[in-house]
Amino acid sequence: MIENIINNLKGQLTGELQNKYNLQPDTANKSVDLAKDNIMDEVKNRAASGNIGGLMDVFKGNKGASESSAVDGMIGKYVSDLTGRLGIPESIAKQVAPFAINFIMQKVSGKVSSGGVSQGDLLGGLMGVT
């Protein structure tokens, strides 16, 4: 479910990363894939440990992404992945990471709050259940 949402906004986010941060198209595209991977990994880890509530509050729009320790953790790991795996300078990665993660979280939250995605579908999709 979340992968479909991210795939649908990938072109828009890739364009934003190119325009705002002067990333090359291929690097911007790979950056969005890494963001998706980071979000999915964090959700799966939190769900496995039974600590999904705070993150679900963000997805449901009950809490802002900046208020979530889970989102902070995603951003930190994403900065590391951008620098280590894609060679993006740390100063740029520290700008790209919060922008991209928050962009995705807002879009997912918008889908849930508009009724486009039910909470059960979202949670099932996050856990890999279709």
C-alpha positions in Angstrom: 0.0 0.0 0.0 2.6 2.6 1.0 4.9 1.5 -1.8 2.1 2.3 -4.3 1.6 5.7 -2.8 5.4 6.4 -3.0 5.6 5.0 -6.5 2.7 7.4 -7.5 4.5 10.4 -6.1 8.0 9.4 -7.2 8.1 11.6 -10.2 7.0 14.6 -8.3 9.5 14.0 -5.5 12.3 13.3 -7.9 11.6 16.6 -9.6 11.5 18.5 -6.3 14.9 17.0 -5.3 16.4 18.0 -8.7 15.1 21.5 -8.5 15.6 22.3 -4.8 18.9 20.5 -4.2 20.4 20.2 -7.8 20.5 16.4 -7.7 21.1 14.7 -11.0 18.0 12.8 -12.3 19.5 9.4 -11.6 20.7 10.4 -8.1 17.3 12.0 -7.3 15.5 8.8 -8.5 17.7 6.6 -6.3 17.2 9.0 -3.4 13.4 8.4 -3.5 14.0 4.6 -3.6 16.2 4.9 -0.6 13.6 7.0 1.2 11.0 4.3 0.5 13.3 1.6 1.8 14.0 3.6 5.0 10.4 4.1 5.7 9.5 0.5 5.1 12.3 -0.8 7.2 11.4 1.5 10.1 7.8 0.5 10.0 8.6 -3.2 9.8 11.1 -2.9 12.7 8.6 -1.0 14.9 5.7 -3.3 14.0 7.9 -6.4 14.9 8.7 -4.8 18.3 5.0 -3.8 18.9 6.0 -0.1 18.9 3.9 1.0 15.8 1.5 3.4 17.6 3.6 6.6 17.4 4.2 6.0 13.7 0.6 5.3 13.0 -0.3 8.6 14.7 1.8 10.3 12.0 0.2 8.3 9.2 -3.2 9.1 10.5 -2.4 12.8 10.8 -2.8 12.8 14.6 0.9 13.9 15.0 3.3 15.8 12.9 6.3 14.0 11.4 8.6 16.4 13.3 7.0 15.2 16.6 7.9 11.5 16.0 11.1 9.8 17.2 10.5 7.2 14.6 10.6 9.8 11.8 13.8 11.3 13.4 15.4 7.8 13.3 14.4 7.4 9.6 15.9 10.7 8.7 19.2 9.9 10.5 19.5 6.6 8.7 18.5 8.1 5.4 21.2 10.8 5.7 23.7 8.0 6.3 22.4 6.1 3.2 22.5 9.1 1.0 26.1 9.9 1.8 27.3 6.3 2.0 25.4 4.7 -0.8 24.9 7.5 -3.2 27.9 9.7 -2.4 25.8 12.8 -1.7 27.7 15.3 0.4 26.6 15.3 4.0 25.6 19.0 4.0 23.2 18.3 1.1 22.0 14.9 2.5 21.0 16.7 5.8 18.7 18.9 3.7 17.4 16.3 1.4 16.6 13.7 4.1 14.0 15.6 6.2 12.5 17.1 3.0 11.9 13.7 1.3 10.8 11.8 4.4 8.4 14.6 5.5 7.1 14.9 1.9 6.3 11.2 1.8 4.8 11.1 5.3 2.5 14.1 4.4 1.3 12.4 1.3 0.6 9.1 3.1 -1.2 11.0 5.9 -3.3 12.8 3.3 -4.4 9.6 1.7 -5.4 8.2 5.1 -7.2 11.3 6.4 -9.1 11.8 3.1 -10.4 8.2 3.4 -8.5 7.1 0.3 -6.8 4.5 2.4 -8.2 2.8 5.4 -6.0 2.3 8.5 -6.3 -1.4 8.2 -5.2 -1.4 4.6 -2.3 0.9 5.5 -1.1 -1.3 8.3 -1.5 -4.4 6.3 0.4 -2.8 3.4 3.1 -1.7 5.7 3.5 -5.2 7.0 3.5 -6.7 3.6 0.0 -8.2 3.8 -2.1 -7.6 0.7 
